[in-house]
Amino acid sequence: MDLSVFDSMESEVRSYIRAFPTVFDTARGSLLTDEDGREYVDFFCGAGTLNYGHNPAVLKSHVIDYLAGDKIQHALDMATGAKRQFLERFRDVILEPRDLDYKLQFPGPTGANAVEAALKLARMATGRSTVVAFTHGYHGLSLGALAATGNQWFRQAAGTSLPDVVFHPFDGYYGDDVNTIALLRQHLEDPSSGLDLPAAVIVETVQGEGGVNVASNEWLRELRELTTEFGILLIVDEIQIGVGRSGRFFSFEESGIVPDIVTISKSISGYGFPMALVLIRPEIDVWKPAMHTGTFRGNSIAFVSGAAALDEFWADPTIHEQIASRVELVTERLNSIVARYPEHFSTRGRGLLQGLVGIQDRALAGRISKEAFKLGLIIETSGAFDEVVKVMPALVGDEATLVRGLDLLGAAVDAALAA
């Protein structure tokens, strides 16, 4: 496999090509094929962008028909039929059945764009600048989003200060016996704590990049109560855990909380097309026209596939049961690995974002990922020390391929421990 042009011409910043050194060619469902015809099971899903797998057949015809019809492709934030259809379907399929009242902002094509817009809006709506983020949190790598991202590897590339964000311990950071929301309350109530009243708190219900750390429903409810009491806006980052990966469309649904602002990206287009949303409670939608723009904030083809995905998957009342069935299979198999090697692993996660945690050897997860690639499985690592094998298969698809991927993961674990 000749990768020389990538080595010679592409920046040293490239990353995933180093973990998965092949030239991919075709992809359908949860299977990738490289230029040599070798097949791989995908437990990576484009870092959460391909929740329905690659080239989902039920969406492809909508995309092809739109392109074949010479429909408008680039429209900034002008009105188009494609955007109208997406807005209507998001309202009818997602918001109204959940009794949620949000305005939609299309900030640009990436999750970082959504986070930047959310932070700007929260500061403008409150007139305050401080934001509370959490240890191990990941919200993107543009400067505003990077300021709320905890990992030093990313932060050191900023080249400048990353101000106005205060980091607070996430749920379980100090162990099960320390209530970190009570600690945050203490800081807010103490006029000498050094914490200025924040504009917002930004949180992931499950920290995917941070190591598959899961916030409990009670912790999230306490956080919502605290932010409401102090007039602090709550931003929930749904960029990776959202659009069904938790088992529900929004990961915050199970806790019963209602955030003030929600950021969504990755799988919202359903097909891998760039798209991002910010959901805003109407009373804090204080933007003035053109205060936050972006050349590619109106991705027409993403509207088409996104609206079709809402109809094909989320208008179907059985989608939750379909996901739950796959979750049961994945967790059962991960637990079996822990049972075989209890001294090496623990598990944590929610829905179809699960982590196999190396509890003794932080480098073990990386070795498992490398062995998996050799065997024909694409799977990545996460966590502060890359100590977690991040298991993230598609939400839908045939069970046989899912089982095949789990078998390959088990074999990769065995091979890594035997080496």
N, C-alpha and C positions, 0 to 999 in steps of 0.2 A: 504494500500500500504506500503510494508516494505522497508524502505530506510536505515535500520540500518547498512548494510555493507558499504554504502557510507559514513555515518557519522563516523563509527569507523575506516575505513581504508584510506579514501581519505583525502588529505591535506585540511587544512582550506582555501586554496586559491580558492577552487571551488566557482563558482558564479551562473550560470544559474540554476543549480539544486535547489538553494534556492528560486529563483523566480517561478520556475515551478516544484514543488515537486511531481513528479510522475515518474514511470518507463515506458518509451516509448517503444513500441514494433514494430509496422509496420507504414509505411508511403507511401502514394501515392498521387501525385499531391500536393494539398494544405491541405491535411487531415492527421493528425497524430492519432494513436490509442495507448492507453497505455495497460498495461498488464491486466487491469480490463475490457478492451473492450470499454472504454470511448473514444469518438472521440473529436478531437480538430481541429479547423481551424488555419492554420499557417500564421500569419502576421509578422513573424520573419525571416523566410527563412534562418536559419543558419547564422544570422548576415550578410546576403547578399551573402551567398555561394550557395544558391539554387534558382537562378533566374527563373529557369524553373520548379520549384517544386521538390518534392521528387520522385526519381526513374522514371524519364520521360520515358514513354514507347518507344518513338522514338529513345532513346539512349541505352536502356537496351540491346537490341539484339546485338549491336556492342560490348558492354562490355562482355556479356556472350560468344559470339563467340571468342573473343580474349582470354579469360581465358580458354575456352574449347580446344583451339588449341595449348595449351602449348607454347604460344608465350613468348618472353623474357619479364620479369617483371622488373628486375633491371639492369641498364646499365650505371649508372653514366652519363657521357656526350658522351658516344660512339654512333655511328650511329646505328639507328634502323629504321625499316620500319614504326613503329608507330610515331616516331619523324619526319621522313621525311614527312609523310602524314599531320601531324599537321602544320609543317612549310609551306608546299605548300598551304594548305587551308587557313591559316592565311594570307599569301601573296595574294592569289587570291580573297578571300572573303572580307577581312577586309582592308588590306593596299592599294592595287592597286586601288580599286574603289574610295578610298578617297584621292588618290594621295599623300600617305604618304610613306616616305623612312626611314625605321628604320631597324637596326640590332636587333636580338632577343637574349637576355641572359636568361638562365634558372638558377636562383641563388639558388634555394632551394624551399621547398614546401609552404612557407607562405608569406603573405604580408610583414611582418617585414623583411624577408630575402631580398625581392625586394627593400625595402627602404634602408636597410643597403648597398646593392650593389650600388644603385643609388647615395647615399651620398658619398661613397668611390670613385666612378668613377668621380663624379663632382669635388671633391677635387683634385684628381690626374690629371684630364684634365686641370684644371685651375692653379694648383699650389697654391691655396688659401685654407683656412680652414673654414672660417666663413660661416654659412648657415643661411638664414632668413626663419623662420617659422612664423605661424600666431596664434594669440589668438584663443583658443578653438580647435586648430588642433589636430588630432589624427593620428599617423603614425606607431604605433606599440610599443611594450614594451621591445624589446631587447635594449641594451644600446644606440646604435647610433640612432635608431628610437625613443627611449624614450626621448632623448635629444630634439627632434623636436616635442614632444607631450606636450600639454599645461597643462593637468589636473594634479593638485597637488596630488590627490589620487594615481595616478600611479607613479608620479615622486618621491614621498617620499620613494618608495620601492627600488630605485636604490642602495642605500647604498654607493654611491660615487658621485662625481661631474659629471655634464652633460654639458660639455663645448662646445664651438665653435658654439652655436646656439643662435641667437638673435630673440626674438619674436616681431612681429609687429602687429598692429591692423588689423583684417580682415575687409572685406567690411561690413559697417554698424555698426562696433563695437562702434563708438562714435555717432551713429545716422546717419540719411540720409544726413545731411548737411555737414559732414566732409569727404572729399576725402582722404582716407588713402593712396592711391597711390601717391598723391601729397606730403603727409607727408614723405613717403619713399624716394621720389625724393629729398626732402629737406635734409634728412639725408645723402643721397649719395653725394650730391653736397657740403655739408658743411664739410670741412676738420677737424673741431673740434666737429662734432656730436658724435664722439666716435664709429661710425660704420665703421669697416674696410670693404674694398671692398669685398663683399661676393663671394664665389665660386658658390653658387646656392641659389635660392629661391624655397622652396617646398610648394605646395598649393593643397588643395582639392577644387574642384569647388563647391561642397556641403559638408559641414562638418556634416557627419552623427552622429558620436559619440559625437561631440561637441554641438549638439542641432538642427540639420537640418538647419544650417545657409547657405544661398545661396549667392554665389558671382554673381553679375550681369555680363552680357556679356561685357558691357562697361568697368567695373572694370578689368575683365580678359584681355581685349585687351590693356588697359593702362599698366597693369602689364607686359604683353609680350613686349610691346614697350619699357618700361623702362629697363627691363632686357637685351634686345637686345642692346640698346644704351650703356649700361655700361659693356657689355661683361660678363653678369652673366647668368649662365645656369638656365633654368626654368624646374623644375621637377613637373609634375602633377601627383598626387596620385589618381589613378582611382580604387583603390582596392575595395571600397564598392560601389561607385556611377557608376562605369564603367560596361561594358558588358551589356548595355541596360537599366540599372535602371533609367537613366536620360531620356530615350526615344530614345536615339541614342546609338550606340555601345560605343563610347567615349563621355563622358560628355562635353569635350572641343569642340566638333564639332560645336555646335550651335554658339559659340563665334567667330569661324573662326581662332582661334590661333593654332599654331603648336608648342608644347613643344619640348625641347631638349631631355628630358628623360621622360618616362612614366612608372609608376609602376602599374602592374595588378596582381590580384590574385582572391581569393574567387570563383566567378562563372565562371572563365575561363575554368575550366574542364567540366562544364555543369552538373556534377553529384555529386558534393560534394567531389571529390577526391582532395587531396592536390596538388596544382600547383601554380606557380608564374612566372611572366615574367617581364623583364625590357626591354623596347623599347629604343633604343639608336640611335641618329643621327650618321650615319657612321663616320663622321669626328671627333667625340669625343669618338669613341670606342678605347680608348688607353690602354685597358687591355693587359697584356702579358699573355701567357698561364699559367693557373692554379693559377693566382693571387687571384681569388675569386672562391672557390669551395664549394661543399656540397654533402654529401653522397646521398641525395635523390633529386638531381636536375634533374634527368631524370625519372620522374614517368610515366612509359609506359602506364598504364591503364588510366591515366589522359590525355595523348596525344590522346588515342583512343576516349574517350568520348568527349574531347574538339574539335577534328576535326569533329566528327559527329554533335556536337551542332552547329558548324559554318555552316555546310551544311544544317542541318534541320531547323535552325531558321534564320540565318543571310544571307543565300543565297536566302531567300524568301523575295521578295520586299515588301510584305504586313506586315512584322513584325512591322514596325513603326506605322502603322495604328492600328494594334492589341493592341500595348502598349498604344497608345493614347486613345483608347476607354476605357481601364481600368482606365487610369489616370483621364479621365473625370468623370467616375462614382465615383471614390474615392474622388476626390476634391469636387464634388457636395455633397456627404454625409458628409464630414468633414465641409463644409460650413454650412450645415443644423444644425450641432451640435453647431457651433458658433452662428448661428441665434437664437437657443433656449436658449443659455447661453452666451450672449455677454459679460457679466461682468466677465466671468471665462476663456474664451478661445480666442486665435487667431490661425491662421494657417500659415504655411510657408512650402516650399518644392519645389521639382522639380521632374517631372516624377513620378515614383512609390517609391520615398523616401519622404514621407510627415510627417509633424509634427503637432500635436495638442498641442499647447503651453498653459500651465497653467499660466495666467497672474497675478493672485492674490496669489494663494496658491501653493507654489513650491512642496508640497508633494502630490498634487492632482493627478499628472500623475502616481505616484507609486500606489496610491489607485485604480486608474482605471485599471492598469495592473493586480493587484491582483483580482479585481472583474471580469476582463475579463477571467482570468484563471479559476475561479470558474464556469463561464458560458460556457467554452469550446473554448476560444480564446487565442492563444499564441501571445503576443505582448509585446515589451520591452519599456524602457524609455531611454532617452539620455539627454545630456545637462550638463552644469557645476553643476547644482543642481538636476539633474534627473527630470527636470520640464517639459519635453517634452515627450508625447506619440509618439513613433516612428512607423509610419504606413508603413510597408514594405512588401506588398503581392507579390506573384509570378507575373512575367511578362506575363505569359500565363496561360491558364486554362479555365474552364467553368465559365460563369458569375454567375451561381446560387451559387457556393461556395463563390465567392467574395462577393456577396450580403449578403450571410449568415454571413460572417465574419464582414461585415460592420454593420449588424443588431446587432450582439453581441457586437461590440464596442459601439454602441449607447446605448445599455442596460447597459453596464458596466459604461459608463459615468453617466447615470441616477442613478444607484445604488450607485456609489461613492459619488455623490452630495447629495443623500438622507440620507446617513449614518450619 
